[in-house]
Every structure is written in structure tokens, then in C-alpha cells.
Amino acid sequence: MSKIRAKSVCLFRHNGRILLAEGYDPVKKIHFLLPVGGGVDFGETSVAAAIREVEEEIGAEAVELKLLGVSENIFDFNGKPGHEIVFVYEGRFADESFYQKEIVHGVESNGVPIVMRWIEQATVLSDVLPVFPDGIKDML
């Protein structure tokens, strides 16, 4: 039996741009955008999970987190069904040098490299690429 996964993600905005990673579904053959984040561990709050995931994945300290909303997603990725409840936060980098980087490199917990880029908010809100989790565009 599959389970619902609790996730927490964090958006960063600066000068009309949003820091997002590009993902790819090889089965559907589609590219998409997503913020940094991941699973909420048992006994961990969603805000603590967002802070931890930012630190683990891109080596940055996230501060002043504000909950933008919660999204429920039922989806297929890479040919497998998924169901998640996602807490979407917006935060600020403690180290302001992250705002000057065009590309932020990181690593997922499974060892897969992450490449995050600052993307114009107008592009994010357009239909150029889907943005996940679902409903995130409405939270911006």
C-alpha cells in the first residue's frame, strides 16, 4: 500500500526572480520547475523540515520563513503514482551572497545533483514550464 508523503519546500525571491530547479520526467518527457525542499521527518515541524532541506540540499541557511499555503498533489512521476501534502514557505537567505549567484548547485538526499537558477517571476507564472507542487503559482 502506498502512503501520503508530507513535504515542505521553500521559495526564495529577489529582484523579481524566483530560485527554482528544473526537473524532468523521463516517462512523460516533460521538463518542470520546483523549489528546494523534501520530506518532513516524523516528529519534525514543516518549518523545521524546510530549513533542514535548504541546508542539506544547497548548503544555505533559510531564515524568516512564512507559510504561503499548503498543496495536495496526486500525480504520476517517472511512471509511478504519488500523493503528497506540501507545505510551501517563502524565506530569505541568511547569507546574501546567494542572491548574487546565477546558479546554485546542490545535491538531493539520493545523491542526484540539483541545479537551481533565478527565473523571472513572469516566466514562472506563464505556461512556459509547469511548476510543482500544483497550486504554487497561485501562492506567488
C-alpha positions in Angstrom: 0.0 0.0 0.0 1.3 3.4 -0.9 1.4 6.3 1.6 0.8 10.0 1.5 4.1 11.9 1.9 4.4 15.1 3.9 6.8 17.6 2.2 8.0 21.0 2.9 9.5 23.4 0.3 11.0 26.9 0.4 10.8 29.6 -2.2 13.3 32.4 -2.4 12.5 35.7 -4.3 14.8 38.5 -5.2 14.5 41.4 -7.7 11.5 39.9 -9.5 13.1 36.5 -9.8 12.5 33.1 -8.0 15.1 30.5 -7.3 13.9 27.1 -8.8 15.4 23.9 -10.0 14.5 22.2 -13.3 13.2 18.7 -13.1 12.5 16.1 -15.8 10.0 13.2 -16.0 11.6 10.7 -18.5 8.3 8.8 -18.9 6.2 11.9 -19.8 9.2 13.6 -21.4 8.4 16.9 -19.8 10.6 19.5 -18.0 9.2 21.3 -15.0 10.3 23.7 -12.2 10.3 23.1 -8.5 11.6 24.8 -5.3 14.1 23.3 -2.9 12.6 21.0 -0.3 11.7 17.5 0.6 10.1 15.2 3.1 9.1 16.1 6.7 10.6 13.6 9.1 8.5 12.1 11.9 8.4 14.5 14.9 9.7 17.4 12.8 7.6 20.5 12.1 7.1 21.5 8.5 9.0 24.8 9.0 12.0 22.9 10.6 11.9 20.5 7.6 12.0 23.4 5.1 15.0 24.9 6.9 16.8 21.5 7.1 16.1 20.7 3.4 17.6 24.0 2.3 20.7 23.4 4.4 21.1 19.7 3.2 20.3 20.3 -0.5 22.0 23.7 -1.2 24.1 24.4 1.9 22.3 27.6 2.8 20.6 28.9 5.9 17.0 29.9 5.4 15.6 32.5 7.7 12.3 34.4 8.3 10.1 31.6 6.8 6.5 32.5 6.1 3.9 29.9 5.2 2.4 30.7 1.8 0.0 27.8 1.7 -0.5 24.0 1.6 -0.9 22.0 -1.6 -2.2 18.5 -2.0 -0.9 16.7 -5.1 -1.9 13.3 -6.6 0.3 12.6 -9.6 2.4 10.2 -11.6 6.2 10.8 -11.8 8.5 8.5 -13.7 5.7 6.1 -14.2 4.8 5.7 -10.5 1.9 7.2 -8.6 2.5 9.7 -5.8 0.4 11.5 -3.3 1.8 14.4 -1.2 0.8 17.2 1.1 3.2 20.1 0.6 3.8 23.0 2.9 5.0 25.9 0.8 7.2 28.5 2.6 8.9 31.7 1.4 12.1 32.5 3.1 15.2 34.6 2.9 18.9 33.6 2.7 20.9 34.5 5.8 24.0 34.7 3.5 23.0 37.4 1.0 25.7 36.2 -1.5 23.2 33.5 -2.6 21.2 36.4 -4.3 24.3 37.2 -6.4 24.7 33.6 -7.8 23.2 33.0 -11.2 23.3 29.2 -10.5 23.1 27.5 -7.1 24.4 23.9 -7.1 23.2 21.3 -4.7 22.6 17.6 -4.1 19.4 15.7 -3.4 19.4 13.2 -0.5 19.7 10.4 -3.0 22.9 11.9 -4.5 21.3 13.4 -7.6 22.8 16.8 -8.4 20.5 19.9 -8.2 21.0 23.0 -10.4 18.9 25.9 -9.3 18.5 29.2 -11.3 17.0 32.5 -10.7 14.0 32.7 -13.1 11.9 35.8 -13.8 8.6 35.6 -11.8 6.7 36.5 -15.0 8.2 33.4 -16.7 7.3 31.2 -13.7 3.7 32.5 -13.8 3.4 31.9 -17.5 2.8 28.5 -19.0 6.3 28.0 -20.4 7.0 25.2 -17.9 4.8 23.6 -15.3 5.7 24.4 -11.7 5.2 21.9 -8.9 3.8 21.4 -6.4 0.4 22.2 -8.0 -1.1 25.4 -6.8 2.3 27.1 -6.2 1.7 29.7 -8.9 -1.5 30.9 -7.0 0.6 31.3 -3.9 3.0 33.7 -5.6 
